[in-house]
Each structure stands twice: as structure tokens, then as C-alpha cells.
Amino acid sequence: MARKPRATEPRTIAIAGSSGLIGSALVAALRASGHRVVRIVRRGAANSDELEWHPDDDDFDPDDLAGVDAVVNLCGVGVGDRRWSGAFKQSLRDSRIDPTEVISAAVAEAEIPILVNASAVGYYGDTGDRVIDESAPAGDGFLAGLCADWEAATRPAQQAGTRVVLARTGLVLSPGGGLLSRLRPLFALGLGGRLAGGRQYMPWISLEDEVRALEFALDTPALSGPVNFTGPAPVTNAEFTAAMGRALNRPAPWTVPGFALRTLLGEFADEGLLGGQRAVPAALEGAGFVFHHKTIGEALTYSMGAHSMGA
């Protein structure tokens, strides 16, 4: 059985995938709260706050986790980084499932009490306008299968008695990087528009609330299993487009036809842009989490306020 977490603060938290958008923000927030953060890196460790690992070679010594109170695994290549090919789809799987298998086994052997592991709302597939909470089954399609296998890779830690939180994250809205860094220039030029009919749902969350929710998951013993990391009010693509135009004070009159998206982006267009999930954060709110950004307008004001001033 996994040992009980330490009763004293600060804690030591090891993070894999700490250099990405979410990981770097989480590292900063945890350190600001007085915790020690150990970054798990794929190069030589530069100091005592780094651990070297090579998950592609199944190389991670559980003894390296001695003294660690919790592990957060955020590894994974961005699903929209490239047009989907067979090789890229395999890299999406390899960059998630292999590291998770390795880290889950190490967590189990080292008897770490808490593992927070990344996942995504893509687990549910395209759910149309049906409201989805964590009780919904896995959907169809490549992304749903990827997320299901990703989550299954945490089984060794679960079986060892570790409290495992599966962070099914939506679209993260950030002041720097991520989705908005791609959309902002288009909208600023008045070239923003909805995608196809615009009826597909976009389950968003602000980066600030994403990081706060991860901290909440680490601190809340009652929270385990799948947890939707999404804002409380998902919006359709048409609603998101209108809110984005208002945030930047720019019109967004255009519509990008579905066939054009499929021509440009291939399979990813259908799964990543033309489908969506009306996912709500039932587990988070049920455990007492309170969002700072409850509406898409609040999230966009947070994410783009400084940029919209000079847009």
C-alpha cells in the first residue's frame, strides 16, 4: 500500500513535462507556495532539483523518488502541432503512454501516495450538445482511444494504492502560448470566424484555473479518478468566436467551411476542430473547487486583456 502523505508542509512534488505551457506555470505556482519542485527531465540533471529519466528506454529508478510526496505527469506532444500522419499519430501515443507506464510503475514501487496524470476531454469523443461529466463512457475516434489508453497506463500506481487523479483537460486559455497565441493575430486583423456551423462545443479553462485545479487535486484526498479540468460554462465555437471578437474589439464575421479545414488539416479537423465536448467540471466543483474565471468572457479578459489594449 502507498504510504500516507506527509502531514507537514512544504511538500516535495516531482513533475514530468514541466517545460510546457501548463507545467512551467505549475512549477512557478508551487514554488511560490513554498513547495520544493523536482523537475523530471530527459537530459542530464543540472542540480538537485532535477531528476534525469529516459522513458523511451524504460529507464527511471524508483529510488530517485525517495522523499517525494507527489508526482505530476504532464508529458505529451501537442495534438495540433502537425497535420496528422500515421507517424505523428504514433508519436502522440508514444509521448503519452510510454512515459506514463514508466512513471506509474516507479510511483507504485516507490510508494508515492499521489499521482496526478494528464489526460484530455477528448476521452469522450464528439458528444454534440449533450452535457458530459466524469461518469460518461469513452467515445469513438483516435483521440478517445488515445486518452483511454493513456489513462489505463496509470493502472500500476492505482493497484499499488496510490491516489491517482486523471486530469481530463480542455482547451487551456493562456496570456502567452497555447491556442490563443495562434488565434489572436487572425482576430486582431479582423480575420476571425467560426468553424463550419459553429455548433460544436469548446470546453475551455483558463491557465490560472488549470494550475489552481492541479494544486487543488494535490491537496484534496477525496479527489481521485477522472476529473474534468474545464470551466463551468462550456461554449459553442460560435459563442467562443463572438466572445473573442468582443475581447479584441474586432469583428469576426467569417465562416471557415468544414471541407476547407479537412483539406488543410486532414483527420485532425474532424476530431480536433469540428467535434467537441460539452464537458462540465462536476468532480472539481463537487469537491469544493471555486473557479476564478467562470465564463468565457472572464477567461478571455484574463488571457488577452493586456494584448487587446494595443490590438
Number of C-alpha atoms within 10 A of each C-alpha: 14 19 13 12 15 14 7 6 10 14 19 22 23 24 27 24 21 23 17 17 16 19 20 15 16 24 22 14 17 20 14 10 13 12 16 18 23 21 25 23 18 15 11 10 14 10 9 8 13 18 22 17 22 14 18 13 10 13 14 20 17 17 11 13 22 12 14 22 21 25 27 25 24 23 22 22 18 12 16 13 8 12 15 17 12 8 8 15 17 12 16 17 20 18 17 23 24 19 28 26 21 23 29 26 22 21 27 24 18 21 23 28 24 30 29 23 27 24 28 24 29 28 26 26 22 24 19 15 15 11 13 19 19 18 10 12 13 17 17 15 15 16 25 21 18 22 25 20 16 27 26 15 22 26 18 19 27 24 13 19 17 25 22 26 24 25 26 23 23 25 20 24 24 22 19 13 12 17 13 20 14 10 15 20 13 14 22 21 13 17 17 23 23 20 21 19 14 21 18 23 26 26 27 26 28 28 24 22 23 26 22 19 21 21 16 18 24 22 13 14 12 10 19 20 16 20 25 26 32 31 27 22 17 24 23 21 24 21 18 21 23 19 19 26 21 16 23 23 15 18 18 23 13 14 15 14 13 16 13 13 18 15 10 12 17 15 16 21 21 17 18 17 21 21 20 25 26 24 32 24 22 18 20 21 13 10 14 10 17 15 19 14 20 17 18 23 16 16 25 24 20 19 21 22 16 11 15 17 10 8 15
